[in-house]
């Protein structure tokens, strides 16, 4: 499977393409080992949540909606 990693490209002519143009699609494939299942618990008191609003000028609700969230584990 390690030889399947990387960028793959597919070129095709769709049935709906009346002028016969070739459509190209690409995908990046990464082969990784399967992670083990582990049990862990995080105390909600140990998590700090910060929210951020947009800092640029924009349309309505630009500075009202929270556009970014950062969760931080305090003991880390």
C-alpha positions as CSV (number, residue, x, y, z in Angstrom):
1,X,0.0,0.0,0.0
2,X,2.9,2.4,0.5
3,X,3.2,2.9,-3.3
4,X,-0.4,4.2,-3.4
5,X,0.5,7.3,-1.3
6,X,0.7,10.6,-3.2
7,X,-1.3,12.5,-5.8
8,X,-3.5,10.6,-8.2
9,X,-5.1,12.1,-11.3
10,X,-8.1,11.0,-13.3
11,X,-8.9,12.3,-16.7
12,X,-12.3,11.6,-18.3
13,X,-14.7,13.0,-20.8
14,X,-18.1,13.1,-19.2
15,X,-21.2,12.0,-21.1
16,X,-22.7,15.4,-20.6
17,X,-19.7,17.2,-22.2
18,X,-20.9,18.2,-25.7
19,X,-17.5,19.6,-26.9
20,X,-15.5,16.6,-25.9
21,X,-13.3,18.5,-23.3
22,X,-11.3,16.4,-20.9
23,X,-12.1,17.0,-17.2
24,X,-9.3,16.3,-14.7
25,X,-9.8,15.4,-11.0
26,X,-7.0,15.0,-8.5
27,X,-6.8,13.5,-5.0
28,X,-4.1,13.2,-2.4
29,X,-3.8,9.8,-0.8
30,X,-2.0,9.1,2.5
31,X,-1.6,5.6,3.8
32,X,-1.3,5.6,7.6
33,X,-1.3,2.9,10.2
34,X,-4.6,2.4,12.1
35,X,-4.7,4.1,15.5
36,X,-5.2,2.0,18.6
37,X,-8.3,2.5,20.7
38,X,-7.4,4.1,24.1
39,X,-9.6,5.3,26.9
40,X,-9.0,8.7,28.4
41,X,-11.0,11.3,30.3
42,X,-10.6,15.0,30.3
43,X,-12.0,17.0,33.3
44,X,-14.1,19.9,31.9
45,X,-12.4,22.1,34.6
46,X,-9.0,21.5,32.8
47,X,-10.2,22.9,29.5
48,X,-10.1,26.6,28.6
49,X,-12.1,27.8,25.7
50,X,-11.4,31.1,23.9
51,X,-13.6,32.5,21.2
52,X,-12.7,35.1,18.6
53,X,-14.8,37.4,16.4
54,X,-13.8,38.6,13.0
55,X,-11.3,41.5,13.1
56,X,-11.8,42.9,9.6
57,X,-14.6,45.1,8.3
58,X,-17.3,43.1,6.5
59,X,-21.0,42.7,6.1
60,X,-23.6,42.5,8.7
61,X,-22.8,40.2,11.7
62,X,-19.0,40.5,10.9
63,X,-18.1,41.4,14.5
64,X,-21.0,39.7,16.2
65,X,-20.5,36.1,15.3
66,X,-17.7,34.0,16.9
67,X,-15.5,32.9,13.9
68,X,-12.8,31.1,15.8
69,X,-12.6,28.8,18.8
70,X,-9.5,27.6,20.6
71,X,-9.7,24.7,23.2
72,X,-6.6,24.4,25.4
73,X,-5.9,21.7,28.0
74,X,-4.6,23.6,31.0
75,X,-2.1,20.9,32.4
76,X,-0.5,20.7,29.0
